[in-house]
Amino acid sequence: MKFQWFKPWGWIYRPVSWQAFLLVLLTLLFCLQVFMAVDANSHSVSDTLYGIFPYFVPSWMILYWIASKTSVNLTAPQG
């Protein structure tokens, strides 16, 4: 039996299970680590933004995709 990890909340999804909270936490920690590493070697704000963009956008897109796939009731009959 499968259950919902996320619930739709406007245009985004909010976590409702421990698995969802873990995914959000891991994504935040990953983004924080990338920010710290990029910011340590950048010379300006634009360097930092250009450096984090290739990591932040795909990680949040993957989280959004997982949320969209785990937010529907998968046990409902199809038909």
The first five atom37 places (N, CA, C, CB, O) and aatype in JSON, in Angstrom:
{
  "aatype": [12, 11, 13, 5, 17, 13, 11, 14, 17, 7, 17, 9, 18, 1, 14, 19, 15, 17, 5, 0, 13, 10, 10, 19, 10, 10, 16, 10, 10, 13, 4, 10, 5, 19, 13, 12, 0, 19, 3, 0, 2, 15, 8, 15, 19, 15, 3, 16, 10, 18, 7, 9, 13, 14, 18, 13, 19, 14, 15, 17, 12, 9, 10, 18, 17, 9, 0, 15, 11, 16, 15, 19, 2, 10, 16, 0, 14, 5, 7],
  "atom_mask": [
    [1, 1, 1, 1, 1],
    [1, 1, 1, 1, 1],
    [1, 1, 1, 1, 1],
    [1, 1, 1, 1, 1],
    [1, 1, 1, 1, 1],
    [1, 1, 1, 1, 1],
    [1, 1, 1, 1, 1],
    [1, 1, 1, 1, 1],
    [1, 1, 1, 1, 1],
    [1, 1, 1, 0, 1],
    [1, 1, 1, 1, 1],
    [1, 1, 1, 1, 1],
    [1, 1, 1, 1, 1],
    [1, 1, 1, 1, 1],
    [1, 1, 1, 1, 1],
    [1, 1, 1, 1, 1],
    [1, 1, 1, 1, 1],
    [1, 1, 1, 1, 1],
    [1, 1, 1, 1, 1],
    [1, 1, 1, 1, 1],
    [1, 1, 1, 1, 1],
    [1, 1, 1, 1, 1],
    [1, 1, 1, 1, 1],
    [1, 1, 1, 1, 1],
    [1, 1, 1, 1, 1],
    [1, 1, 1, 1, 1],
    [1, 1, 1, 1, 1],
    [1, 1, 1, 1, 1],
    [1, 1, 1, 1, 1],
    [1, 1, 1, 1, 1],
    [1, 1, 1, 1, 1],
    [1, 1, 1, 1, 1],
    [1, 1, 1, 1, 1],
    [1, 1, 1, 1, 1],
    [1, 1, 1, 1, 1],
    [1, 1, 1, 1, 1],
    [1, 1, 1, 1, 1],
    [1, 1, 1, 1, 1],
    [1, 1, 1, 1, 1],
    [1, 1, 1, 1, 1],
    [1, 1, 1, 1, 1],
    [1, 1, 1, 1, 1],
    [1, 1, 1, 1, 1],
    [1, 1, 1, 1, 1],
    [1, 1, 1, 1, 1],
    [1, 1, 1, 1, 1],
    [1, 1, 1, 1, 1],
    [1, 1, 1, 1, 1],
    [1, 1, 1, 1, 1],
    [1, 1, 1, 1, 1],
    [1, 1, 1, 0, 1],
    [1, 1, 1, 1, 1],
    [1, 1, 1, 1, 1],
    [1, 1, 1, 1, 1],
    [1, 1, 1, 1, 1],
    [1, 1, 1, 1, 1],
    [1, 1, 1, 1, 1],
    [1, 1, 1, 1, 1],
    [1, 1, 1, 1, 1],
    [1, 1, 1, 1, 1],
    [1, 1, 1, 1, 1],
    [1, 1, 1, 1, 1],
    [1, 1, 1, 1, 1],
    [1, 1, 1, 1, 1],
    [1, 1, 1, 1, 1],
    [1, 1, 1, 1, 1],
    [1, 1, 1, 1, 1],
    [1, 1, 1, 1, 1],
    [1, 1, 1, 1, 1],
    [1, 1, 1, 1, 1],
    [1, 1, 1, 1, 1],
    [1, 1, 1, 1, 1],
    [1, 1, 1, 1, 1],
    [1, 1, 1, 1, 1],
    [1, 1, 1, 1, 1],
    [1, 1, 1, 1, 1],
    [1, 1, 1, 1, 1],
    [1, 1, 1, 1, 1],
    [1, 1, 1, 0, 1]
  ],
  "atom_positions": [
    [[0.84, -1.18, 0.0], [0.0, 0.0, 0.0], [0.89, 1.24, 0.0], [-0.96, 0.0, 1.22], [1.8, 1.37, 0.82]],
    [[0.62, 2.14, -0.92], [1.4, 3.37, -1.02], [0.58, 4.54, -0.5], [1.84, 3.63, -2.48], [-0.65, 4.53, -0.55]],
    [[1.27, 5.53, 0.0], [0.59, 6.71, 0.52], [1.28, 7.95, -0.01], [0.57, 6.7, 2.07], [2.34, 7.88, -0.63]],
    [[0.67, 9.08, 0.25], [1.18, 10.34, -0.27], [2.37, 10.82, 0.56], [0.08, 11.4, -0.27], [2.33, 10.82, 1.79]],
    [[3.43, 11.24, -0.13], [4.57, 11.87, 0.53], [4.37, 13.38, 0.58], [5.89, 11.53, -0.21], [4.74, 14.03, 1.56]],
    [[3.76, 13.92, -0.46], [3.54, 15.36, -0.58], [2.07, 15.62, -0.87], [4.44, 15.97, -1.68], [1.37, 14.76, -1.4]],
    [[1.62, 16.82, -0.53], [0.27, 17.27, -0.89], [0.4, 18.55, -1.69], [-0.62, 17.48, 0.38], [1.22, 19.41, -1.38]],
    [[-0.42, 18.68, -2.74], [-0.39, 19.94, -3.5], [-0.77, 21.11, -2.62], [-1.33, 19.86, -4.72], [-1.68, 21.01, -1.79]],
    [[-0.07, 22.22, -2.81], [-0.3, 23.43, -2.02], [-0.08, 24.61, -2.93], [0.63, 23.49, -0.75], [1.01, 25.2, -2.95]],
    [[-1.1, 24.96, -3.67], [-0.97, 26.0, -4.69], [-0.15, 25.45, -5.85], [0.0, 0.0, 0.0], [-0.48, 24.42, -6.43]],
    [[0.93, 26.16, -6.19], [1.8, 25.72, -7.28], [2.92, 24.81, -6.82], [2.39, 26.91, -7.97], [3.65, 24.25, -7.64]],
    [[3.06, 24.66, -5.51], [4.13, 23.83, -4.98], [3.53, 22.66, -4.2], [5.08, 24.66, -4.07], [2.31, 22.51, -4.13]],
    [[4.39, 21.86, -3.63], [3.96, 20.71, -2.83], [4.55, 20.85, -1.44], [4.37, 19.37, -3.49], [5.69, 21.3, -1.28]],
    [[3.77, 20.45, -0.44], [4.29, 20.49, 0.92], [4.46, 19.06, 1.42], [3.35, 21.3, 1.87], [3.63, 18.2, 1.12]],
    [[5.52, 18.8, 2.16], [5.76, 17.44, 2.66], [4.77, 17.06, 3.75], [7.19, 17.31, 3.19], [4.43, 17.88, 4.61]],
    [[4.32, 15.81, 3.71], [3.39, 15.33, 4.73], [3.84, 14.01, 5.35], [2.01, 15.16, 4.13], [3.16, 13.48, 6.22]],
    [[4.98, 13.48, 4.91], [5.49, 12.24, 5.49], [6.96, 12.41, 5.85], [5.3, 11.04, 4.51], [7.6, 13.38, 5.43]],
    [[7.48, 11.49, 6.61], [8.89, 11.6, 7.01], [9.81, 11.46, 5.8], [9.23, 10.54, 8.06], [10.89, 12.05, 5.78]],
    [[9.41, 10.67, 4.8], [10.23, 10.53, 3.6], [10.35, 11.85, 2.86], [9.64, 9.46, 2.68], [11.42, 12.21, 2.37]],
    [[9.24, 12.57, 2.79], [9.24, 13.87, 2.11], [10.08, 14.89, 2.88], [7.8, 14.38, 1.95], [10.84, 15.64, 2.27]],
    [[9.94, 14.91, 4.19], [10.76, 15.82, 4.99], [12.24, 15.5, 4.84], [10.35, 15.76, 6.46], [13.07, 16.41, 4.8]],
    [[12.58, 14.22, 4.76], [13.97, 13.83, 4.56], [14.49, 14.3, 3.21], [14.11, 12.31, 4.68], [15.61, 14.79, 3.12]],
    [[13.69, 14.15, 2.16], [14.1, 14.62, 0.84], [14.31, 16.13, 0.81], [13.07, 14.23, -0.19], [15.28, 16.61, 0.22]],
    [[13.42, 16.87, 1.43], [13.56, 18.33, 1.48], [14.81, 18.7, 2.27], [12.3, 18.97, 2.12], [15.56, 19.59, 1.86]],
    [[15.04, 18.05, 3.4], [16.21, 18.33, 4.21], [17.5, 18.02, 3.45], [16.17, 17.53, 5.5], [18.45, 18.8, 3.49]],
    [[17.55, 16.88, 2.75], [18.73, 16.53, 1.97], [18.98, 17.52, 0.84], [18.59, 15.13, 1.41], [20.13, 17.86, 0.55]],
    [[17.92, 17.98, 0.21], [18.06, 18.98, -0.85], [18.59, 20.3, -0.28], [16.72, 19.21, -1.56], [19.47, 20.92, -0.87]],
    [[18.06, 20.72, 0.85], [18.55, 21.94, 1.49], [20.02, 21.82, 1.9], [17.7, 22.27, 2.71], [20.8, 22.75, 1.7]],
    [[20.39, 20.68, 2.47], [21.78, 20.48, 2.88], [22.72, 20.46, 1.68], [21.92, 19.18, 3.66], [23.82, 21.0, 1.73]],
    [[22.29, 19.83, 0.59], [23.09, 19.82, -0.63], [23.29, 21.24, -1.15], [22.42, 18.95, -1.7], [24.4, 21.63, -1.51]],
    [[22.21, 22.01, -1.2], [22.31, 23.39, -1.69], [23.18, 24.25, -0.77], [20.9, 24.01, -1.81], [23.92, 25.1, -1.26]],
    [[23.1, 24.03, 0.52], [23.95, 24.77, 1.44], [25.42, 24.43, 1.22], [23.54, 24.47, 2.89], [26.27, 25.32, 1.22]],
    [[25.72, 23.15, 1.04], [27.09, 22.73, 0.79], [27.63, 23.33, -0.5], [27.18, 21.21, 0.73], [28.76, 23.81, -0.54]],
    [[26.82, 23.31, -1.55], [27.24, 23.9, -2.83], [27.45, 25.39, -2.67], [26.2, 23.62, -3.93], [28.44, 25.93, -3.18]],
    [[26.56, 26.07, -1.98], [26.7, 27.51, -1.79], [28.0, 27.84, -1.05], [25.51, 28.06, -1.02], [28.72, 28.75, -1.44]],
    [[28.29, 27.1, 0.01], [29.5, 27.36, 0.78], [30.75, 27.13, -0.05], [29.53, 26.48, 2.03], [31.7, 27.92, 0.02]],
    [[30.78, 26.06, -0.85], [31.95, 25.77, -1.67], [32.13, 26.8, -2.78], [31.84, 24.37, -2.28], [33.25, 27.23, -3.04]],
    [[31.05, 27.18, -3.43], [31.14, 28.15, -4.53], [31.47, 29.54, -3.99], [29.82, 28.19, -5.33], [32.29, 30.25, -4.57]],
    [[30.85, 29.91, -2.89], [31.06, 31.25, -2.34], [32.48, 31.44, -1.82], [30.05, 31.52, -1.22], [33.0, 32.56, -1.82]],
    [[33.11, 30.38, -1.38], [34.48, 30.48, -0.88], [35.46, 30.85, -1.99], [34.9, 29.16, -0.23], [36.49, 31.46, -1.72]],
    [[35.14, 30.49, -3.23], [36.04, 30.74, -4.35], [35.57, 31.83, -5.3], [36.25, 29.48, -5.11], [36.21, 32.07, -6.32]],
    [[34.48, 32.49, -4.99], [33.97, 33.5, -5.91], [34.44, 34.89, -5.48], [32.43, 33.44, -5.97], [34.79, 35.12, -4.32]],
    [[34.43, 35.8, -6.44], [34.91, 37.15, -6.19], [33.79, 38.18, -6.12], [35.88, 37.54, -7.27], [34.01, 39.32, -5.73]],
    [[32.58, 37.76, -6.5], [31.46, 38.7, -6.47], [30.16, 37.93, -6.31], [31.42, 39.57, -7.75], [30.13, 36.7, -6.34]],
    [[29.11, 38.69, -6.13], [27.79, 38.06, -5.99], [27.41, 37.35, -7.28], [26.72, 39.12, -5.63], [26.83, 36.26, -7.25]],
    [[27.72, 37.95, -8.41], [27.37, 37.32, -9.68], [28.16, 36.03, -9.89], [27.61, 38.29, -10.85], [27.63, 35.08, -10.48]],
    [[29.4, 35.96, -9.43], [30.16, 34.71, -9.49], [29.45, 33.62, -8.69], [31.59, 34.91, -8.96], [29.34, 32.48, -9.14]],
    [[28.98, 33.98, -7.52], [28.28, 33.01, -6.67], [27.0, 32.55, -7.34], [27.98, 33.62, -5.3], [26.71, 31.35, -7.37]],
    [[26.22, 33.48, -7.88], [24.96, 33.11, -8.53], [25.19, 32.22, -9.74], [24.2, 34.36, -8.94], [24.48, 31.24, -9.94]],
    [[26.19, 32.58, -10.56], [26.5, 31.74, -11.72], [27.03, 30.38, -11.3], [27.52, 32.44, -12.61], [26.81, 29.39, -12.0]],
    [[27.71, 30.3, -10.18], [28.26, 29.04, -9.71], [27.23, 28.11, -9.12], [0.0, 0.0, 0.0], [27.32, 26.89, -9.3]],
    [[26.24, 28.65, -8.41], [25.26, 27.78, -7.75], [24.11, 27.4, -8.67], [24.71, 28.47, -6.51], [23.45, 26.38, -8.45]],
    [[23.86, 28.2, -9.69], [22.71, 27.96, -10.57], [22.69, 26.54, -11.15], [22.72, 28.97, -11.7], [21.64, 25.9, -11.11]],
    [[23.8, 26.01, -11.7], [23.75, 24.67, -12.3], [23.48, 23.55, -11.3], [25.04, 24.39, -13.01], [23.16, 22.43, -11.69]],
    [[23.6, 23.84, -10.01], [23.33, 22.83, -8.99], [21.97, 23.01, -8.34], [24.41, 22.88, -7.92], [21.25, 22.04, -8.1]],
    [[21.61, 24.25, -8.07], [20.34, 24.52, -7.39], [19.14, 24.16, -8.25], [20.26, 25.98, -7.0], [18.23, 23.47, -7.8]],
    [[19.14, 24.61, -9.48], [17.96, 24.41, -10.34], [17.67, 22.92, -10.57], [18.17, 25.11, -11.69], [16.52, 22.51, -10.37]],
    [[18.64, 22.1, -10.97], [18.32, 20.68, -11.16], [17.91, 19.97, -9.86], [19.5, 19.97, -11.76], [17.03, 19.11, -9.88]],
    [[18.53, 20.33, -8.74], [18.17, 19.65, -7.5], [16.73, 19.97, -7.09], [19.13, 20.05, -6.38], [16.01, 19.08, -6.64]],
    [[16.31, 21.24, -7.26], [14.93, 21.58, -6.92], [13.95, 21.05, -7.96], [14.78, 23.1, -6.79], [12.8, 20.73, -7.63]],
    [[14.39, 20.94, -9.21], [13.52, 20.34, -10.23], [13.3, 18.86, -9.95], [14.12, 20.54, -11.63], [12.19, 18.35, -10.13]],
    [[14.33, 18.16, -9.53], [14.19, 16.74, -9.19], [13.27, 16.58, -7.99], [15.57, 16.11, -8.9], [12.42, 15.69, -7.97]],
    [[13.44, 17.43, -6.98], [12.55, 17.36, -5.82], [11.1, 17.64, -6.21], [13.0, 18.35, -4.74], [10.19, 16.97, -5.74]],
    [[10.9, 18.62, -7.08], [9.55, 18.93, -7.55], [8.96, 17.76, -8.33], [9.56, 20.2, -8.43], [7.78, 17.44, -8.19]],
    [[9.78, 17.11, -9.15], [9.3, 15.96, -9.93], [8.92, 14.81, -9.0], [10.38, 15.5, -10.93], [7.88, 14.18, -9.19]],
    [[9.75, 14.53, -8.0], [9.42, 13.48, -7.03], [8.14, 13.83, -6.29], [10.58, 13.28, -6.03], [7.3, 12.96, -6.07]],
    [[8.0, 15.09, -5.9], [6.78, 15.51, -5.2], [5.55, 15.34, -6.08], [6.9, 16.97, -4.76], [4.51, 14.92, -5.59]],
    [[5.67, 15.66, -7.36], [4.51, 15.51, -8.24], [4.13, 14.05, -8.45], [4.79, 16.17, -9.59], [2.96, 13.73, -8.63]],
    [[5.12, 13.17, -8.42], [4.84, 11.75, -8.63], [4.34, 11.06, -7.36], [6.08, 11.05, -9.12], [3.67, 10.03, -7.45]],
    [[4.64, 11.6, -6.2], [4.22, 10.97, -4.94], [3.08, 11.71, -4.27], [5.39, 10.88, -3.99], [2.76, 11.44, -3.11]],
    [[2.45, 12.65, -4.97], [1.37, 13.4, -4.34], [-0.01, 12.88, -4.72], [1.47, 14.85, -4.71], [-1.0, 13.25, -4.09]],
    [[-0.11, 12.04, -5.72], [-1.42, 11.51, -6.11], [-1.69, 10.23, -5.34], [-1.48, 11.25, -7.64], [-0.77, 9.56, -4.88]],
    [[-2.95, 9.9, -5.21], [-3.33, 8.68, -4.53], [-3.09, 7.5, -5.47], [-4.8, 8.74, -4.06], [-3.88, 7.28, -6.39]],
    [[-2.03, 6.75, -5.24], [-1.67, 5.66, -6.14], [-2.52, 4.39, -5.94], [-0.2, 5.32, -5.96], [-2.47, 3.48, -6.75]],
    [[-3.29, 4.35, -4.86], [-4.12, 3.18, -4.61], [-5.53, 3.32, -5.17], [-4.18, 2.9, -3.13], [-6.33, 2.39, -5.09]],
    [[-5.84, 4.47, -5.73], [-7.17, 4.67, -6.3], [-7.32, 3.84, -7.58], [-7.42, 6.17, -6.6], [-6.37, 3.72, -8.35]],
    [[-8.49, 3.29, -7.81], [-8.68, 2.49, -9.02], [-8.59, 3.36, -10.27], [-10.04, 1.78, -8.98], [-9.12, 4.47, -10.31]],
    [[-7.93, 2.85, -11.27], [-7.79, 3.56, -12.54], [-8.98, 3.19, -13.44], [-6.44, 3.2, -13.23], [-9.36, 2.03, -13.52]],
    [[-9.54, 4.15, -14.11], [-10.62, 3.76, -14.98], [-11.47, 4.86, -15.32], [0.0, 0.0, 0.0], [-12.43, 4.68, -16.06]]
  ]
}
